[in-house]
Amino acid sequence: MRPASDSRIVSLTKPDYIPKMTRARITLGLALLVPVLVMLAREIYWVVVPLTLFGMFLIVWGRAPSETERLVSRLPGGKHLLKGLNQLDMILTPRDRDVEQHLREVIRRYDTRRRQALKTLLITQNAGLVGSDWIVFNQDALVLHPHSGPGPIKDEFREPIKRILKELEI
């Protein structure tokens, strides 16, 4: 049992909370921009422009992932570009395939209504909106159960669950 002052619980409620995957994208973007600035001094402009654009793209993707992916999907060949982004994302932030497979199996057992409730909990982080479905999510170990009552989806499961629900078109 965690005390009520647990920093992980508090950090989930802060509006400036940034998930690990997002931080990795932003960090890589900044890491690409620093050498670009160094190269600017040496006037190697043919390398500067693509690296600068790619670094800026990673920062934007890290700050607004769903909007960026929506924009990329509208481009010609967007479906292939999204697959490439997914592969790049797996390189930047390796995923635990066993955990993701387990989550996929658990979510596939749910009916459409319960999947929708899981999506609602994922978006709102308000357990009161999902009613009795929260008990099932707790039994499947998908949610936090802090001392103060029903909690949101566990932080380490948020991104995989978001991807799985997107795959299932929920």
N, C-alpha and C positions, 0 to 999 in steps of 0.2 A: 504494500500500500504506500502510495506516495503522499507526502505532505501537500497541503493546499498551496504552498508557496513554491511548488516545483517549477523551475524555470521553463521546462518544456511545455507545460500547460499554458503558462503565461505567454510564451513566445508564439503559440499557435493563435492567440487572440490578437496579437499586434498586427496592425495593417501593413507594417513594413517587413513582415516575415517573408524570407526568400528561400524557396526549396533548394536542396543541394544541386539538382540538375540545372536549375536556373543560374546558380552561382558558378557552376562549371562553364557554362556557355559564356557568361559575362567575362569570367577570368580569361578564358581562351581568347575572346575578342580583344580584351585589353592587352594580353600578351602578344598578339599579332600587331596591334597598333604601336606598341613601344618600339619594336625594330623598324617599323615604317618611319617613325619620326627620326630615328637615328640615320636611316638611309636617305631621308630627305636632305640631310646635311651633305651627303656624298653625291646627290643628284642622280640617283639610279631610279629615275621616274618610271621606267617601264615595269618595274616590280612594285613600286609604291602604290600605284592606283589599284591593281587587283587585290593586294593585301589589305589596303585601307578599306575598300568596299566590303571584303569578306569579314574583316574585323568588326566593322560597323554593323553588318548583317547579324553576326553572332551576338552582339550586344543587344540589338533590337529583338532578336529571337529569344534571348534570355529574359528580357524584360516583359515581352508580350508574346508568349509562345503561341497561343491559340490564334491570335489575330495574324501573326506572321505566317503560320501554317495555312490559314484560310486564304491569305493573299497569294502564297506560293501555289496553292491548289488551283487558283484561277488562271495561272500562267499557262501558255502552251507547254504541254508535257509536264504539267504540274503533278500528276499522279506519280510519275517517275522521280521527279524532284523530291516529293515527300518521302518516297522510299529511301532516297539518298540521305535526306535529313534524318530519317529514323536510324539509318546505319551510322551516320556521323554521331548522333546522340548516344548510340550504344557504345561507341568508341570513347566519347567524352565521359560518360557516366555508365560504366559497366553495370548490367542488371543481373540479378540473381535469377537464373532461369528456373530453378526449382521452385522458388517462392512464386514467381510469376505464373508458372504452370499450375501450382496449387490454387492460387487466386482465381485463375481462369476456370478451373474445375468447379470451385465453390460457386462462382458467379453464374456459371452455365446451369447449375442446379436450380437457381432461382427462376421464378416465373417473371413475366414482364412487369407486373405491378411491383414486385419486390426489387427488381433491377432499377426501376424508376425511383423507388424509395432510396436505394443506395446512391443513385445519382444526386438526389435531393440532399442527402446527408453530405455527400462529397462537396457539393457547391455551397450549401448554407452552413455546414458544420453545426447545425442545430438539431440535436437528437429529438427534441419535442415534435418536430414536423414529421417524423417517420413512424411514430407510434409504436405498435407492437413489433414491427419489423426490426427495431433496434435490438430486441432480445435475441433474435436469430443472428444478427450481425455480431453480437457479443459472443454467442455460442460458437460462431465460426472464427472468433478471435480477430475480427476486422476492426474493432473499435476500442477506444480507450474507455476505461471505467474509473474515472478519478473519484476521490472521496466525496466530492460534491454531487455526484449523480452521473447519469448517462453522458457520455462524451462523444467527440467526433471520431472520424476514421483515423486510424493510426497514421502518423506522418510518413512512415516508411512504406505504407501501402497506397498513399494518395495517388502518386503518378502511375503506378502499374494499374490500379483500378480505373483511373481515368482513361488509360489506353485501351483496356479491355472493354469498358463500356462503349468507347468510341468504335472499336472493332465490331461490337454487337449492335451498333447503331441505336443505342439507347440515349 
